[in-house]
Amino acid sequence: MRGVFVTGTGTEVGKTVVAAVIARMSAASGASVNVFKPAVSGLDDYPTVPLAGRVWSNAPRLPDHLLLMLAAESSQSEDEIAPYRFGPAVSPHLGAELAAAPIEPAKLLEAATEAGAGADLLVCEGVGGFLVPLADDYLVRDLARALELPIVIAAGPGLGTINHTLLTVEAVRSAGLEVLMVVLTPWPEVPGELELSNLRSIERLAAVPVKTLPTLDLTRPESWPRL
């Protein structure tokens, strides 16, 4: 399987944006790209968005799996992209408990493997951070390890990111996986000494390339930069 697994230092740190940019960049280069996200929560917070003909919607907000699908120009169904989808904005294992629909690790691995086999490249986005539980005894780490894909870590550029990012790098490497790069987002138009110092420190201490992404207009993928 060829692809990348995008994880983060926590929730709301830009994982979906980073994964979408990688998917869009690869599709624009001519690759056939499929996407995968083991579970999506918080669908109650999103408006219903019709995607007739899979044309990019002008809606300001899309659920993670739909943004990934459109970025990759994928023909996958929602079930193929995200086998488990929950309404409340809670952790996936709690969402599964509330929905009385336990997450089955074997089902996740089978779905991700099928997605990877159906394209030149698979872009898989995790849920929350690297050690978030998908089931009581099954973490995001365990799925990433089973897929054996190189890891891209999304992180914020501000105060506290050095510790969070180095902990995530250490956890990924302890799982026997390669850290491909760290992406700091949203990167300010005029970064201050704090952001620049954070970037340099992570690059030096983790011995990994550190890239940046600015705030993106998610309704205009043609304006997105390349990583």
Buried (B, 14 or more C-beta within 10 A) or exposed (E): BEBBBBBBBBEEBBBBBBBBBBBBBBBBEEBBBBBBBBBBBBBEEBEEEEBEEEEBBEBEEBBBBBBBBBBBBBEBEBEBBBBBBBBBEBBBBEBBBEBEEEBBBEEBBEBBBBBBEBBBBBBBBBBBBBBBBBBEEBBBBBBBBBBEBBBBBBBBBEEEBBEBBBBBBEBBBEBEBEBBBBBBBBBBEEBEEEBEEBBEBBBEEBEBEBBBBEEBEBEEBEEBEEB
